[in-house]
Every structure is written in C-alpha cells, then in structure tokens.
Amino acid sequence: MLRQQLQNLQENHRKIMGEELSGLSVKELQSLENQLEMSLKGVRMKKDQILIDEIQELNQKVDSDYLATHRDLFSQFFTSTNGSLIHQENVELYKKVNLISQENGELNKKAFGTRDVNGANRNASLSNSLSLEGDLHVAVHLQLCQPQQQNYDTQARATKLGRLQLN
C-alpha cells in the first residue's frame, strides 16, 4: 500500500514537472494546467506578501533613520541658534532692567528728594543693587523691606498734588 502511494506521488511529480505527459488526455492536461495555475497563484501571492513586508520594513527603517537625522539636525540647529537667541534676549532684558532701575531711581529722587537720610540711603542701595551696566551676567537680587514713614509735610503735598490732578 505505501509502495503504491509512493508510485502515485512520483507519477504526479513527473506530470507537474512536465515529464511523461504523452499518455494524458485533454481533460487530464486541462486538470493539470488548472492545478499548476493554482499553485502558481499561491507562489505569486506568497512572493508578493514577502515583498510587501520587506518594503514596509525598509520604509519603517527609512522613516526612523529620517526622523533620527531630522531630530539630530534640529537639535544641533536649535542648540546653536537658541543659545545665541537666548543670550541676545538676556542682554536685551538686562538692558531693560537697567533702564527701568535708572528711571525708578530718578522717580524716587523726584518723589522723596534727598532730605530723608534713610531715603537717600535707600536710593543709593537701589541704584547699586540694580546697576547692571558693567556686567550683563550679574544676577538681580530684590529684597522686601518695611515701608519708611514719611513726615506729615510730604504726605500733605502728595495729597494736594493728587487733588490738583483730579480737578
């Protein structure tokens, strides 16, 4: 029985390989052709699927390589550009802080004058602590302090000035 099965398999193999076809009828040849076409379709589908999978893998690799390259280039550009932009913005901000501190000092002098010794000291300490002209990399340290009591004349003048401006 196994011997018979082996002979049938060998005969079918030869037919599929195109050998010993002379004894076959048209119907048997048609059946063999259909069988070969179905096998060929399966082979082509398998080949197409393998190619599609390889293309997808290559596209993913290209995409990941592209993204990595893009990320590296962006990082390099951002680091070099952003570093100089941040430095430039810092310089501009320090200039603005220095200008505002000078204006603040002038306003304090106009408002309080130099009669109050504590006020004069306060104005000096403000101008010293906020002066940034010499070194643009100096940190600004602000401190809270208790409000200074003003004498009655200064308060009265401020009240009169406020009334004059309202009229």
Secondary structure as UniProt FT lines:
FT   HELIX           2..16
FT   TURN            17..18
FT   TURN            22..23
FT   HELIX           26..112
FT   TURN            113..115
FT   HELIX           117..130
FT   TURN            136..137
FT   HELIX           152..166
//
